[in-house]
């Protein structure tokens, strides 16, 4: 499992598609765990992963901050999905996904893949290879924010 954790961490580096902007990117991954509270109710907490096993639910958080002297326009963040993780959705629902290694993009329900025997079928979360956000508005100077998506360890 240590190799799996190392592989997850190695694949967390988001790729900025627009190099002209001076935007710093950070990435973190957390394991979502159900923990009983003092009243005996279960609450969900996010913890840094020590070891991950199949079925663990993960939350990937990508931070950005405009360090430039001008608003960062047309900014795009692309993050590959670790192969050991099946995509489970983006927090704001605004992310586009790719199921073909980043060659084409769209909302998951609109995408198709060629399955066994060459049969074309609707793409499923486990088919996602990349997640992408295209910022609709320029990022103001000094502004920061976070993007996130979920996955489950295969």
Phi and psi in radians as a Rosetta constraint file:
Dihedral C 1 N 2 CA 2 C 2 CIRCULARHARMONIC -1.055 0.35
Dihedral N 2 CA 2 C 2 N 3 CIRCULARHARMONIC -0.696 0.35
Dihedral C 2 N 3 CA 3 C 3 CIRCULARHARMONIC -1.083 0.35
Dihedral N 3 CA 3 C 3 N 4 CIRCULARHARMONIC -0.654 0.35
Dihedral C 3 N 4 CA 4 C 4 CIRCULARHARMONIC -1.119 0.35
Dihedral N 4 CA 4 C 4 N 5 CIRCULARHARMONIC -0.767 0.35
Dihedral C 4 N 5 CA 5 C 5 CIRCULARHARMONIC -1.102 0.35
Dihedral N 5 CA 5 C 5 N 6 CIRCULARHARMONIC -0.759 0.35
Dihedral C 5 N 6 CA 6 C 6 CIRCULARHARMONIC -1.075 0.35
Dihedral N 6 CA 6 C 6 N 7 CIRCULARHARMONIC -0.735 0.35
Dihedral C 6 N 7 CA 7 C 7 CIRCULARHARMONIC -1.107 0.35
Dihedral N 7 CA 7 C 7 N 8 CIRCULARHARMONIC -0.691 0.35
Dihedral C 7 N 8 CA 8 C 8 CIRCULARHARMONIC -1.119 0.35
Dihedral N 8 CA 8 C 8 N 9 CIRCULARHARMONIC -0.815 0.35
Dihedral C 8 N 9 CA 9 C 9 CIRCULARHARMONIC -1.128 0.35
Dihedral N 9 CA 9 C 9 N 10 CIRCULARHARMONIC -0.693 0.35
Dihedral C 9 N 10 CA 10 C 10 CIRCULARHARMONIC -1.117 0.35
Dihedral N 10 CA 10 C 10 N 11 CIRCULARHARMONIC -0.499 0.35
Dihedral C 10 N 11 CA 11 C 11 CIRCULARHARMONIC -1.643 0.35
Dihedral N 11 CA 11 C 11 N 12 CIRCULARHARMONIC 0.118 0.35
Dihedral C 11 N 12 CA 12 C 12 CIRCULARHARMONIC -1.424 0.35
Dihedral N 12 CA 12 C 12 N 13 CIRCULARHARMONIC -0.229 0.35
Dihedral C 12 N 13 CA 13 C 13 CIRCULARHARMONIC -1.197 0.35
Dihedral N 13 CA 13 C 13 N 14 CIRCULARHARMONIC 1.946 0.35
Dihedral C 13 N 14 CA 14 C 14 CIRCULARHARMONIC -1.208 0.35
Dihedral N 14 CA 14 C 14 N 15 CIRCULARHARMONIC 2.675 0.35
Dihedral C 14 N 15 CA 15 C 15 CIRCULARHARMONIC -1.927 0.35
Dihedral N 15 CA 15 C 15 N 16 CIRCULARHARMONIC 2.108 0.35
Dihedral C 15 N 16 CA 16 C 16 CIRCULARHARMONIC -1.469 0.35
Dihedral N 16 CA 16 C 16 N 17 CIRCULARHARMONIC 2.232 0.35
Dihedral C 16 N 17 CA 17 C 17 CIRCULARHARMONIC -1.529 0.35
Dihedral N 17 CA 17 C 17 N 18 CIRCULARHARMONIC -0.173 0.35
Dihedral C 17 N 18 CA 18 C 18 CIRCULARHARMONIC -2.134 0.35
Dihedral N 18 CA 18 C 18 N 19 CIRCULARHARMONIC 1.698 0.35
Dihedral C 18 N 19 CA 19 C 19 CIRCULARHARMONIC -1.283 0.35
Dihedral N 19 CA 19 C 19 N 20 CIRCULARHARMONIC -0.318 0.35
Dihedral C 19 N 20 CA 20 C 20 CIRCULARHARMONIC -1.215 0.35
Dihedral N 20 CA 20 C 20 N 21 CIRCULARHARMONIC -0.344 0.35
Dihedral C 20 N 21 CA 21 C 21 CIRCULARHARMONIC -1.537 0.35
Dihedral N 21 CA 21 C 21 N 22 CIRCULARHARMONIC 2.558 0.35
Dihedral C 21 N 22 CA 22 C 22 CIRCULARHARMONIC -1.777 0.35
Dihedral N 22 CA 22 C 22 N 23 CIRCULARHARMONIC 1.281 0.35
Dihedral C 22 N 23 CA 23 C 23 CIRCULARHARMONIC -1.994 0.35
Dihedral N 23 CA 23 C 23 N 24 CIRCULARHARMONIC 2.180 0.35
Dihedral C 23 N 24 CA 24 C 24 CIRCULARHARMONIC -1.468 0.35
Dihedral N 24 CA 24 C 24 N 25 CIRCULARHARMONIC 2.422 0.35
Dihedral C 24 N 25 CA 25 C 25 CIRCULARHARMONIC -2.077 0.35
Dihedral N 25 CA 25 C 25 N 26 CIRCULARHARMONIC 2.469 0.35
Dihedral C 25 N 26 CA 26 C 26 CIRCULARHARMONIC -2.286 0.35
Dihedral N 26 CA 26 C 26 N 27 CIRCULARHARMONIC 2.785 0.35
Dihedral C 26 N 27 CA 27 C 27 CIRCULARHARMONIC -2.521 0.35
Dihedral N 27 CA 27 C 27 N 28 CIRCULARHARMONIC 2.537 0.35
Dihedral C 27 N 28 CA 28 C 28 CIRCULARHARMONIC -2.457 0.35
Dihedral N 28 CA 28 C 28 N 29 CIRCULARHARMONIC 2.712 0.35
Dihedral C 28 N 29 CA 29 C 29 CIRCULARHARMONIC -2.295 0.35
Dihedral N 29 CA 29 C 29 N 30 CIRCULARHARMONIC 2.484 0.35
Dihedral C 29 N 30 CA 30 C 30 CIRCULARHARMONIC -2.304 0.35
Dihedral N 30 CA 30 C 30 N 31 CIRCULARHARMONIC 2.641 0.35
Dihedral C 30 N 31 CA 31 C 31 CIRCULARHARMONIC -1.698 0.35
Dihedral N 31 CA 31 C 31 N 32 CIRCULARHARMONIC 2.313 0.35
Dihedral C 31 N 32 CA 32 C 32 CIRCULARHARMONIC -1.586 0.35
Dihedral N 32 CA 32 C 32 N 33 CIRCULARHARMONIC 2.142 0.35
Dihedral C 32 N 33 CA 33 C 33 CIRCULARHARMONIC -2.196 0.35
Dihedral N 33 CA 33 C 33 N 34 CIRCULARHARMONIC 2.540 0.35
Dihedral C 33 N 34 CA 34 C 34 CIRCULARHARMONIC -1.583 0.35
Dihedral N 34 CA 34 C 34 N 35 CIRCULARHARMONIC 2.143 0.35
Dihedral C 34 N 35 CA 35 C 35 CIRCULARHARMONIC -2.240 0.35
Dihedral N 35 CA 35 C 35 N 36 CIRCULARHARMONIC 2.310 0.35
Dihedral C 35 N 36 CA 36 C 36 CIRCULARHARMONIC -1.274 0.35
Dihedral N 36 CA 36 C 36 N 37 CIRCULARHARMONIC 2.442 0.35
Dihedral C 36 N 37 CA 37 C 37 CIRCULARHARMONIC -1.633 0.35
Dihedral N 37 CA 37 C 37 N 38 CIRCULARHARMONIC -3.075 0.35
Dihedral C 37 N 38 CA 38 C 38 CIRCULARHARMONIC -1.070 0.35
Dihedral N 38 CA 38 C 38 N 39 CIRCULARHARMONIC -0.488 0.35
Dihedral C 38 N 39 CA 39 C 39 CIRCULARHARMONIC -1.531 0.35
Dihedral N 39 CA 39 C 39 N 40 CIRCULARHARMONIC 0.025 0.35
Dihedral C 39 N 40 CA 40 C 40 CIRCULARHARMONIC 1.514 0.35
Dihedral N 40 CA 40 C 40 N 41 CIRCULARHARMONIC 0.013 0.35
Dihedral C 40 N 41 CA 41 C 41 CIRCULARHARMONIC -1.453 0.35
Dihedral N 41 CA 41 C 41 N 42 CIRCULARHARMONIC 2.677 0.35
Dihedral C 41 N 42 CA 42 C 42 CIRCULARHARMONIC -1.637 0.35
Dihedral N 42 CA 42 C 42 N 43 CIRCULARHARMONIC 2.346 0.35
Dihedral C 42 N 43 CA 43 C 43 CIRCULARHARMONIC -2.254 0.35
Dihedral N 43 CA 43 C 43 N 44 CIRCULARHARMONIC 2.672 0.35
Dihedral C 43 N 44 CA 44 C 44 CIRCULARHARMONIC -1.615 0.35
Dihedral N 44 CA 44 C 44 N 45 CIRCULARHARMONIC 2.330 0.35
Dihedral C 44 N 45 CA 45 C 45 CIRCULARHARMONIC -2.237 0.35
Dihedral N 45 CA 45 C 45 N 46 CIRCULARHARMONIC 2.680 0.35
Dihedral C 45 N 46 CA 46 C 46 CIRCULARHARMONIC -1.865 0.35
Dihedral N 46 CA 46 C 46 N 47 CIRCULARHARMONIC 2.249 0.35
Dihedral C 46 N 47 CA 47 C 47 CIRCULARHARMONIC -2.248 0.35
Dihedral N 47 CA 47 C 47 N 48 CIRCULARHARMONIC 2.573 0.35
Dihedral C 47 N 48 CA 48 C 48 CIRCULARHARMONIC -1.070 0.35
Dihedral N 48 CA 48 C 48 N 49 CIRCULARHARMONIC 2.438 0.35
Dihedral C 48 N 49 CA 49 C 49 CIRCULARHARMONIC -1.314 0.35
Dihedral N 49 CA 49 C 49 N 50 CIRCULARHARMONIC 2.392 0.35
Dihedral C 49 N 50 CA 50 C 50 CIRCULARHARMONIC -1.757 0.35
Dihedral N 50 CA 50 C 50 N 51 CIRCULARHARMONIC -0.878 0.35
Dihedral C 50 N 51 CA 51 C 51 CIRCULARHARMONIC -2.459 0.35
Dihedral N 51 CA 51 C 51 N 52 CIRCULARHARMONIC 2.435 0.35
Dihedral C 51 N 52 CA 52 C 52 CIRCULARHARMONIC -2.061 0.35
Dihedral N 52 CA 52 C 52 N 53 CIRCULARHARMONIC 2.579 0.35
Dihedral C 52 N 53 CA 53 C 53 CIRCULARHARMONIC -2.291 0.35
Dihedral N 53 CA 53 C 53 N 54 CIRCULARHARMONIC 2.785 0.35
Dihedral C 53 N 54 CA 54 C 54 CIRCULARHARMONIC -0.901 0.35
Dihedral N 54 CA 54 C 54 N 55 CIRCULARHARMONIC 2.361 0.35
Dihedral C 54 N 55 CA 55 C 55 CIRCULARHARMONIC 1.707 0.35
Dihedral N 55 CA 55 C 55 N 56 CIRCULARHARMONIC -0.304 0.35
Dihedral C 55 N 56 CA 56 C 56 CIRCULARHARMONIC -1.108 0.35
Dihedral N 56 CA 56 C 56 N 57 CIRCULARHARMONIC 2.400 0.35
Dihedral C 56 N 57 CA 57 C 57 CIRCULARHARMONIC -1.642 0.35
Dihedral N 57 CA 57 C 57 N 58 CIRCULARHARMONIC 2.273 0.35
Dihedral C 57 N 58 CA 58 C 58 CIRCULARHARMONIC -2.026 0.35
Dihedral N 58 CA 58 C 58 N 59 CIRCULARHARMONIC 2.608 0.35
Dihedral C 58 N 59 CA 59 C 59 CIRCULARHARMONIC -2.147 0.35
Dihedral N 59 CA 59 C 59 N 60 CIRCULARHARMONIC 2.134 0.35
Dihedral C 59 N 60 CA 60 C 60 CIRCULARHARMONIC -1.776 0.35
Dihedral N 60 CA 60 C 60 N 61 CIRCULARHARMONIC 2.230 0.35
Dihedral C 60 N 61 CA 61 C 61 CIRCULARHARMONIC -2.097 0.35
Dihedral N 61 CA 61 C 61 N 62 CIRCULARHARMONIC 2.134 0.35
Dihedral C 61 N 62 CA 62 C 62 CIRCULARHARMONIC -1.921 0.35
Dihedral N 62 CA 62 C 62 N 63 CIRCULARHARMONIC 2.112 0.35
Dihedral C 62 N 63 CA 63 C 63 CIRCULARHARMONIC -1.769 0.35
Dihedral N 63 CA 63 C 63 N 64 CIRCULARHARMONIC 2.599 0.35
Dihedral C 63 N 64 CA 64 C 64 CIRCULARHARMONIC -2.425 0.35
Dihedral N 64 CA 64 C 64 N 65 CIRCULARHARMONIC 2.613 0.35
Dihedral C 64 N 65 CA 65 C 65 CIRCULARHARMONIC -2.610 0.35
Dihedral N 65 CA 65 C 65 N 66 CIRCULARHARMONIC 2.277 0.35
Dihedral C 65 N 66 CA 66 C 66 CIRCULARHARMONIC -1.408 0.35
Dihedral N 66 CA 66 C 66 N 67 CIRCULARHARMONIC 1.890 0.35
Dihedral C 66 N 67 CA 67 C 67 CIRCULARHARMONIC -1.645 0.35
Dihedral N 67 CA 67 C 67 N 68 CIRCULARHARMONIC -0.021 0.35
Dihedral C 67 N 68 CA 68 C 68 CIRCULARHARMONIC -1.372 0.35
Dihedral N 68 CA 68 C 68 N 69 CIRCULARHARMONIC -3.100 0.35
Dihedral C 68 N 69 CA 69 C 69 CIRCULARHARMONIC -1.755 0.35
Dihedral N 69 CA 69 C 69 N 70 CIRCULARHARMONIC 0.073 0.35
Dihedral C 69 N 70 CA 70 C 70 CIRCULARHARMONIC -2.479 0.35
Dihedral N 70 CA 70 C 70 N 71 CIRCULARHARMONIC 2.748 0.35
Dihedral C 70 N 71 CA 71 C 71 CIRCULARHARMONIC -0.995 0.35
Dihedral N 71 CA 71 C 71 N 72 CIRCULARHARMONIC 2.491 0.35
Dihedral C 71 N 72 CA 72 C 72 CIRCULARHARMONIC -1.576 0.35
Dihedral N 72 CA 72 C 72 N 73 CIRCULARHARMONIC 1.829 0.35
Dihedral C 72 N 73 CA 73 C 73 CIRCULARHARMONIC -1.677 0.35
Dihedral N 73 CA 73 C 73 N 74 CIRCULARHARMONIC 2.719 0.35
Dihedral C 73 N 74 CA 74 C 74 CIRCULARHARMONIC 0.929 0.35
Dihedral N 74 CA 74 C 74 N 75 CIRCULARHARMONIC 0.710 0.35
Dihedral C 74 N 75 CA 75 C 75 CIRCULARHARMONIC -1.503 0.35
Dihedral N 75 CA 75 C 75 N 76 CIRCULARHARMONIC 2.332 0.35
Dihedral C 75 N 76 CA 76 C 76 CIRCULARHARMONIC -2.261 0.35
Dihedral N 76 CA 76 C 76 N 77 CIRCULARHARMONIC 2.351 0.35
Dihedral C 76 N 77 CA 77 C 77 CIRCULARHARMONIC -2.042 0.35
Dihedral N 77 CA 77 C 77 N 78 CIRCULARHARMONIC 2.228 0.35
Dihedral C 77 N 78 CA 78 C 78 CIRCULARHARMONIC -2.120 0.35
Dihedral N 78 CA 78 C 78 N 79 CIRCULARHARMONIC 2.293 0.35
Dihedral C 78 N 79 CA 79 C 79 CIRCULARHARMONIC -2.229 0.35
Dihedral N 79 CA 79 C 79 N 80 CIRCULARHARMONIC 2.169 0.35
Dihedral C 79 N 80 CA 80 C 80 CIRCULARHARMONIC -1.227 0.35
Dihedral N 80 CA 80 C 80 N 81 CIRCULARHARMONIC 2.552 0.35
Dihedral C 80 N 81 CA 81 C 81 CIRCULARHARMONIC -1.416 0.35
Dihedral N 81 CA 81 C 81 N 82 CIRCULARHARMONIC 2.250 0.35
Dihedral C 81 N 82 CA 82 C 82 CIRCULARHARMONIC -1.025 0.35
Dihedral N 82 CA 82 C 82 N 83 CIRCULARHARMONIC 2.390 0.35
Dihedral C 82 N 83 CA 83 C 83 CIRCULARHARMONIC -1.111 0.35
Dihedral N 83 CA 83 C 83 N 84 CIRCULARHARMONIC -0.370 0.35
Dihedral C 83 N 84 CA 84 C 84 CIRCULARHARMONIC -1.483 0.35
Dihedral N 84 CA 84 C 84 N 85 CIRCULARHARMONIC 0.072 0.35
Dihedral C 84 N 85 CA 85 C 85 CIRCULARHARMONIC -2.223 0.35
Dihedral N 85 CA 85 C 85 N 86 CIRCULARHARMONIC 2.344 0.35
Dihedral C 85 N 86 CA 86 C 86 CIRCULARHARMONIC -1.678 0.35
Dihedral N 86 CA 86 C 86 N 87 CIRCULARHARMONIC 2.243 0.35
Dihedral C 86 N 87 CA 87 C 87 CIRCULARHARMONIC -1.026 0.35
Dihedral N 87 CA 87 C 87 N 88 CIRCULARHARMONIC 2.448 0.35
Dihedral C 87 N 88 CA 88 C 88 CIRCULARHARMONIC -2.249 0.35
Dihedral N 88 CA 88 C 88 N 89 CIRCULARHARMONIC 0.129 0.35
Dihedral C 88 N 89 CA 89 C 89 CIRCULARHARMONIC 2.082 0.35
Dihedral N 89 CA 89 C 89 N 90 CIRCULARHARMONIC 2.802 0.35
Dihedral C 89 N 90 CA 90 C 90 CIRCULARHARMONIC -1.814 0.35
Dihedral N 90 CA 90 C 90 N 91 CIRCULARHARMONIC 2.613 0.35
Dihedral C 90 N 91 CA 91 C 91 CIRCULARHARMONIC -1.046 0.35
Dihedral N 91 CA 91 C 91 N 92 CIRCULARHARMONIC -0.768 0.35
Dihedral C 91 N 92 CA 92 C 92 CIRCULARHARMONIC -1.677 0.35
Dihedral N 92 CA 92 C 92 N 93 CIRCULARHARMONIC -0.064 0.35
Dihedral C 92 N 93 CA 93 C 93 CIRCULARHARMONIC 1.270 0.35
Dihedral N 93 CA 93 C 93 N 94 CIRCULARHARMONIC -0.015 0.35
Dihedral C 93 N 94 CA 94 C 94 CIRCULARHARMONIC -1.539 0.35
Dihedral N 94 CA 94 C 94 N 95 CIRCULARHARMONIC -0.101 0.35
Dihedral C 94 N 95 CA 95 C 95 CIRCULARHARMONIC -1.284 0.35
Dihedral N 95 CA 95 C 95 N 96 CIRCULARHARMONIC 2.513 0.35
Dihedral C 95 N 96 CA 96 C 96 CIRCULARHARMONIC -1.708 0.35
Dihedral N 96 CA 96 C 96 N 97 CIRCULARHARMONIC 2.737 0.35
Dihedral C 96 N 97 CA 97 C 97 CIRCULARHARMONIC -2.251 0.35
Dihedral N 97 CA 97 C 97 N 98 CIRCULARHARMONIC 2.826 0.35
Dihedral C 97 N 98 CA 98 C 98 CIRCULARHARMONIC -2.162 0.35
Dihedral N 98 CA 98 C 98 N 99 CIRCULARHARMONIC 2.500 0.35
Dihedral C 98 N 99 CA 99 C 99 CIRCULARHARMONIC -2.043 0.35
Dihedral N 99 CA 99 C 99 N 100 CIRCULARHARMONIC 0.165 0.35
Dihedral C 99 N 100 CA 100 C 100 CIRCULARHARMONIC -2.294 0.35
Dihedral N 100 CA 100 C 100 N 101 CIRCULARHARMONIC 0.625 0.35
Dihedral C 100 N 101 CA 101 C 101 CIRCULARHARMONIC 1.338 0.35
Dihedral N 101 CA 101 C 101 N 102 CIRCULARHARMONIC 0.297 0.35
Dihedral C 101 N 102 CA 102 C 102 CIRCULARHARMONIC 1.669 0.35
Dihedral N 102 CA 102 C 102 N 103 CIRCULARHARMONIC 0.145 0.35
Dihedral C 102 N 103 CA 103 C 103 CIRCULARHARMONIC -1.353 0.35
Dihedral N 103 CA 103 C 103 N 104 CIRCULARHARMONIC -0.586 0.35
Dihedral C 103 N 104 CA 104 C 104 CIRCULARHARMONIC -2.403 0.35
Dihedral N 104 CA 104 C 104 N 105 CIRCULARHARMONIC 2.747 0.35
Dihedral C 104 N 105 CA 105 C 105 CIRCULARHARMONIC -2.363 0.35
Dihedral N 105 CA 105 C 105 N 106 CIRCULARHARMONIC 2.675 0.35
Dihedral C 105 N 106 CA 106 C 106 CIRCULARHARMONIC 3.033 0.35
Dihedral N 106 CA 106 C 106 N 107 CIRCULARHARMONIC -3.084 0.35
Dihedral C 106 N 107 CA 107 C 107 CIRCULARHARMONIC -1.299 0.35
Dihedral N 107 CA 107 C 107 N 108 CIRCULARHARMONIC 2.468 0.35
Dihedral C 107 N 108 CA 108 C 108 CIRCULARHARMONIC -0.907 0.35
Dihedral N 108 CA 108 C 108 N 109 CIRCULARHARMONIC -0.771 0.35
Dihedral C 108 N 109 CA 109 C 109 CIRCULARHARMONIC -1.100 0.35
Dihedral N 109 CA 109 C 109 N 110 CIRCULARHARMONIC -0.323 0.35
Dihedral C 109 N 110 CA 110 C 110 CIRCULARHARMONIC -1.594 0.35
Dihedral N 110 CA 110 C 110 N 111 CIRCULARHARMONIC -0.143 0.35
Dihedral C 110 N 111 CA 111 C 111 CIRCULARHARMONIC -1.657 0.35
Dihedral N 111 CA 111 C 111 N 112 CIRCULARHARMONIC 2.639 0.35
Dihedral C 111 N 112 CA 112 C 112 CIRCULARHARMONIC -2.190 0.35
Dihedral N 112 CA 112 C 112 N 113 CIRCULARHARMONIC 2.675 0.35
Dihedral C 112 N 113 CA 113 C 113 CIRCULARHARMONIC -2.341 0.35
Dihedral N 113 CA 113 C 113 N 114 CIRCULARHARMONIC 2.738 0.35
Dihedral C 113 N 114 CA 114 C 114 CIRCULARHARMONIC -1.625 0.35
Dihedral N 114 CA 114 C 114 N 115 CIRCULARHARMONIC 2.021 0.35
Dihedral C 114 N 115 CA 115 C 115 CIRCULARHARMONIC -1.627 0.35
Dihedral N 115 CA 115 C 115 N 116 CIRCULARHARMONIC -2.795 0.35
Dihedral C 115 N 116 CA 116 C 116 CIRCULARHARMONIC -1.028 0.35
Dihedral N 116 CA 116 C 116 N 117 CIRCULARHARMONIC 2.449 0.35
Dihedral C 116 N 117 CA 117 C 117 CIRCULARHARMONIC 1.240 0.35
Dihedral N 117 CA 117 C 117 N 118 CIRCULARHARMONIC 0.217 0.35
Dihedral C 117 N 118 CA 118 C 118 CIRCULARHARMONIC 1.385 0.35
Dihedral N 118 CA 118 C 118 N 119 CIRCULARHARMONIC 0.123 0.35
Dihedral C 118 N 119 CA 119 C 119 CIRCULARHARMONIC -1.329 0.35
Dihedral N 119 CA 119 C 119 N 120 CIRCULARHARMONIC 2.236 0.35
Dihedral C 119 N 120 CA 120 C 120 CIRCULARHARMONIC -1.428 0.35
Dihedral N 120 CA 120 C 120 N 121 CIRCULARHARMONIC 2.302 0.35
Dihedral C 120 N 121 CA 121 C 121 CIRCULARHARMONIC -2.405 0.35
Dihedral N 121 CA 121 C 121 N 122 CIRCULARHARMONIC 2.909 0.35
Dihedral C 121 N 122 CA 122 C 122 CIRCULARHARMONIC -1.137 0.35
Dihedral N 122 CA 122 C 122 N 123 CIRCULARHARMONIC 2.421 0.35
Dihedral C 122 N 123 CA 123 C 123 CIRCULARHARMONIC -1.175 0.35
Dihedral N 123 CA 123 C 123 N 124 CIRCULARHARMONIC 2.569 0.35
Dihedral C 123 N 124 CA 124 C 124 CIRCULARHARMONIC -2.062 0.35
Dihedral N 124 CA 124 C 124 N 125 CIRCULARHARMONIC 2.852 0.35
Dihedral C 124 N 125 CA 125 C 125 CIRCULARHARMONIC -0.918 0.35
Dihedral N 125 CA 125 C 125 N 126 CIRCULARHARMONIC -0.654 0.35
Dihedral C 125 N 126 CA 126 C 126 CIRCULARHARMONIC -1.226 0.35
Dihedral N 126 CA 126 C 126 N 127 CIRCULARHARMONIC -0.180 0.35
Dihedral C 126 N 127 CA 127 C 127 CIRCULARHARMONIC -1.478 0.35
Dihedral N 127 CA 127 C 127 N 128 CIRCULARHARMONIC -0.244 0.35
Dihedral C 127 N 128 CA 128 C 128 CIRCULARHARMONIC -1.148 0.35
Dihedral N 128 CA 128 C 128 N 129 CIRCULARHARMONIC 2.249 0.35
Dihedral C 128 N 129 CA 129 C 129 CIRCULARHARMONIC -1.866 0.35
Dihedral N 129 CA 129 C 129 N 130 CIRCULARHARMONIC -0.434 0.35
Dihedral C 129 N 130 CA 130 C 130 CIRCULARHARMONIC -2.577 0.35
Dihedral N 130 CA 130 C 130 N 131 CIRCULARHARMONIC 2.678 0.35
Dihedral C 130 N 131 CA 131 C 131 CIRCULARHARMONIC -2.151 0.35
Dihedral N 131 CA 131 C 131 N 132 CIRCULARHARMONIC 2.435 0.35
Dihedral C 131 N 132 CA 132 C 132 CIRCULARHARMONIC -2.444 0.35
Dihedral N 132 CA 132 C 132 N 133 CIRCULARHARMONIC 2.464 0.35
Dihedral C 132 N 133 CA 133 C 133 CIRCULARHARMONIC -2.125 0.35
Dihedral N 133 CA 133 C 133 N 134 CIRCULARHARMONIC 2.275 0.35
Dihedral C 133 N 134 CA 134 C 134 CIRCULARHARMONIC -1.954 0.35
Dihedral N 134 CA 134 C 134 N 135 CIRCULARHARMONIC 1.981 0.35
Dihedral C 134 N 135 CA 135 C 135 CIRCULARHARMONIC -1.189 0.35
Dihedral N 135 CA 135 C 135 N 136 CIRCULARHARMONIC 2.188 0.35
Dihedral C 135 N 136 CA 136 C 136 CIRCULARHARMONIC -1.317 0.35
Dihedral N 136 CA 136 C 136 N 137 CIRCULARHARMONIC -0.582 0.35
Dihedral C 136 N 137 CA 137 C 137 CIRCULARHARMONIC -1.976 0.35
Dihedral N 137 CA 137 C 137 N 138 CIRCULARHARMONIC 2.605 0.35
Dihedral C 137 N 138 CA 138 C 138 CIRCULARHARMONIC -1.026 0.35
Dihedral N 138 CA 138 C 138 N 139 CIRCULARHARMONIC 2.569 0.35
Dihedral C 138 N 139 CA 139 C 139 CIRCULARHARMONIC -1.511 0.35
Dihedral N 139 CA 139 C 139 N 140 CIRCULARHARMONIC 2.044 0.35
Dihedral C 139 N 140 CA 140 C 140 CIRCULARHARMONIC -1.079 0.35
Dihedral N 140 CA 140 C 140 N 141 CIRCULARHARMONIC 2.731 0.35
Dihedral C 140 N 141 CA 141 C 141 CIRCULARHARMONIC -0.963 0.35
Dihedral N 141 CA 141 C 141 N 142 CIRCULARHARMONIC 2.265 0.35
Dihedral C 141 N 142 CA 142 C 142 CIRCULARHARMONIC 1.409 0.35
Dihedral N 142 CA 142 C 142 N 143 CIRCULARHARMONIC -0.162 0.35
Dihedral C 142 N 143 CA 143 C 143 CIRCULARHARMONIC -1.295 0.35
Dihedral N 143 CA 143 C 143 N 144 CIRCULARHARMONIC 2.609 0.35
Dihedral C 143 N 144 CA 144 C 144 CIRCULARHARMONIC -2.392 0.35
Dihedral N 144 CA 144 C 144 N 145 CIRCULARHARMONIC 2.792 0.35
Dihedral C 144 N 145 CA 145 C 145 CIRCULARHARMONIC -2.882 0.35
Dihedral N 145 CA 145 C 145 N 146 CIRCULARHARMONIC 3.131 0.35
Dihedral C 145 N 146 CA 146 C 146 CIRCULARHARMONIC -2.345 0.35
Dihedral N 146 CA 146 C 146 N 147 CIRCULARHARMONIC 2.557 0.35
Dihedral C 146 N 147 CA 147 C 147 CIRCULARHARMONIC -2.165 0.35
Dihedral N 147 CA 147 C 147 N 148 CIRCULARHARMONIC 2.591 0.35
Dihedral C 147 N 148 CA 148 C 148 CIRCULARHARMONIC -2.594 0.35
Dihedral N 148 CA 148 C 148 N 149 CIRCULARHARMONIC 2.727 0.35
Dihedral C 148 N 149 CA 149 C 149 CIRCULARHARMONIC -2.556 0.35
Dihedral N 149 CA 149 C 149 N 150 CIRCULARHARMONIC 2.823 0.35
Dihedral C 149 N 150 CA 150 C 150 CIRCULARHARMONIC -2.015 0.35
Dihedral N 150 CA 150 C 150 N 151 CIRCULARHARMONIC 2.706 0.35
Dihedral C 150 N 151 CA 151 C 151 CIRCULARHARMONIC -2.663 0.35
Dihedral N 151 CA 151 C 151 N 152 CIRCULARHARMONIC 2.935 0.35
Dihedral C 151 N 152 CA 152 C 152 CIRCULARHARMONIC -2.238 0.35
Dihedral N 152 CA 152 C 152 N 153 CIRCULARHARMONIC 2.374 0.35
Dihedral C 152 N 153 CA 153 C 153 CIRCULARHARMONIC -1.172 0.35
Dihedral N 153 CA 153 C 153 N 154 CIRCULARHARMONIC 2.251 0.35
